[in-house]
Amino acid sequence: MERYNYGMIGLGVMGRNLLYNIAENGFSIAGFDLDTEKVRELHEGATSEMQLKGIGSLEDFVAALETPRKIILMVPAGKPVDAVLENMTPLLSEGDIVVDAGNSYFRDTERRIADLAARNLHFMGMGVSGGEKGARKGPSIMPGGDREAFNLLKPMLESIAAKVDGEACTAYMGKSSAGNYVKMVHNGIEYAIMQLISEAYDLLKKGAGLTNNELYEVFRDLNNGEMNSFLIEITRDIFHQKDSLADGYLVDHILDKAGAKGTGKWTSEQAMEIGVSIPTIDIAVTSRILSAYKDERIMASRLYTEKEITAPEDKTLFIKEVGDALYLATLISYAQGLALLVKASEEYRFDIPVKDVVKIWRGGCIIRSLLLEKFYSAYTKNDRLGNILLDGEISGIVKSKIKALRNTAAYAVSNGISSLGLQTALGYFDAYTTESLPVNLIQAQRDYFGAHTYQRTDREGIFHTSWESANN
């Protein structure tokens, strides 16, 4: 019986395309799905050069793999992963490897690692970013956990990953569930950048009155310059997409209610749990939730006075400042996410190599951008950098654009144009770069009403005061 190098469970769009990628790079692979239609589609889309086989029986699928078996799961996070493992693990042999390539919560991965280890099986969590096209042509791949299992998978992962300057966009992300954690933070940063781009679009449309064709030109110019990135590139293209169901452009007919799959929320929850400030990511999650209040927003817009928007005096300057503000706020969003990775690596003993994280994010993934080259340079100089804003070269970029961010945020506020992302990016920067915050007053309040104590600026120790009412 012919044996296959790898197995893929889950033949939806992502699973099927990742399977084709593996097969196209010289590895034989079997695919399994309970949906016989997906098995049929797998065969229909394959080329004659690919060594692959779609199988509709889990027992036959497991039997078709060479040992130690190397099985990739591309199924929805949560209960579906546990259901697959419950049915499959009795069929596996000691030393077999199972890799979860979905967006699983990192705590779930830790539990599954322990469960399978008790059966002498290897389990890994592996983030995969790049969407449908990335899975097919080269994603950014974030594997973590079992080092022995990773070493067996490494040749295949390096073959199928995106390449930048000849280097594969994959690397070992650290111990335990580090791979899932890195992907979670990637998605949190993605939330923030998408929110910021949408706000820039809103300002350019409502403030400068740009048409879709003009917006296309603005984002084309941004993508051709220092803001070159996947998200700016697709935003550019969106403004040229005509609607096939109505007159005009498709973007103007899309309802303003954003979906979410949970990874952004997990990022915010994690930051709160381990004490890392990521307000721009937090507000991006909150903004998606707020967008769902469509009916209430309609009522509120009618209840309150309609906002009067004053056109900028210098349209050309305004467009440039919005672009610079978007660039800096994006940089600050990366800074927040990377700071979370640094703290989580210490907190959970992941040993995440942050330099390698930004290196493999340079290609294949949704948040790939030219900025990551600068981050990679910074972490190459100092791999213990707690926050990217502390790097000298990065500080030069920030200083050159901070006025544009202030002016853009001020314009948005004075004209009633929602800019939660831009404002929180600016607020984070101002707080992070302030030596003395007004939190001394908060500590005094906490001690006044709850005897929570405080520290002093002029001497060591913990203090408590019996505060007197001003009315006494």
Phi, psi and omega in degrees: 000134180292136179249143183254146183295321186225161174231146178234124175253121184107102186249035171289193185303311182292313181298316181296316181292323177293322178298315178300319180300315179297314181295323182290341181262020170093009178254142175275144186208140176254144179242143179232138172203139177292337179279107183296335178294322179290326176296318179295317179298326178300313181293322182294326183272355183279154174263163183295338181281343184281133174264092182215163178207131174268135185229138182258001179241128182296320180297315180293325179298309181297320181293338184276357186259142174290157180254148355293137182293142179234102189244128179255130176261127173231071182233162180303144181295157175097224185301324179302323179295315180296323179296317178298314182296320180299320182281330188268322188303326177297342182269351186270167180241160180307132179093352178293154185241131174240129183239121176270110182260012178269183181270059181285150176291137188297330178293323177296320179296319178300317179296318182290326176301313181294318181298315183283329177298327178295341178255013181062037178244148177268136175227134180229148169258137184218115176283141177228122181233143178145355180070194183301312182292322179297316180302324183280319188252348180143097178269176166269129188240128187240079180274145177214168176104233187300109184293323179298316179293320179301318181298327177287328181274339189308313180301320179291315182298318179292332179288322187267346183287159173299158180237137173231121183053037178080358180259137181288138180274060173207148179195162178290124188266355178128183187282166173054236184262028183302324181299315177293324181294316179298318179294322178300314180292322173308312182291327176296316176298321178302315177305311184297314182296319178296321177297315181296319178297319180296324178290321176298317176302314182297317179295318181291326181282310183279323182279304183271352178067032182288142174280171178298323177295321178290323177296321176303315182294320179297311182286334172296315180294321177299317182290333178280353182245216186290346180266013180309122181194164180296316184291325175291321180299313181288330176297316174308310184292327180302323183289350177259355185281113176283155181273130180275349183251351181205171178288151174093203185261145185300319184303330182284349181251006180269129182295140183274060173231114186269143175270168178203146182249002172111337185292327177296316179297318179299321180299314179297316180298318180296318180298319177296319185294320184255005172078054176235134182273117177226057189299329181288324174291316178303314185289333176293320176295313180299322181295324177293322177296315180298327181297335181287345179277047188302312182297317179293323179295324177296315180296317181295322180294331179276333182286322184261157184303136179297137184285136176260122183256125179267125180295143178298146182294319181242100185298317181297316178295320180300314180300318180294318181293322177298319177298315179294322178296318179297317179300310183292317179296325175295315178302317181294326177295316174302316182302318180295314180296317180293324176297324177295319178298319180299314181290318180296324179300321178285314185298316185256004180057041178286330188058050180287124176277092187301326177301318179288330177299307181292332178296314183279346174280352183291340181217151174086322188269170184293327183261020178297140182195164177297331180304326184295335175296320179292322178294319180299320177297318181295314181286336175293322177288323184212095183282001176254015181296119182286328180213133184298337179292346180273356178281140183298313181295319179296321180298326178296319177296314181300313182299327182284345185237356185295325179297321179296320178294319179296314182296320181293315179297320179296318179298316181299314181296314183292339180252007175068028178263121184302128181214050185301319181293311180298319181293320180288327175298315179294316180298320177298314180299315182296321179290317183294331183259017178255122182292319183238107177269159182283021182287346174302323178292320178298318179296323176296317179298316181297321179288324180299308187267343185226007180052043183277356179070171180204167173252160182248162178274343188251357179198158180282160174119174178247131187235154173220139180241141170275094188290141179255138177294140180295342181276351181278000000 
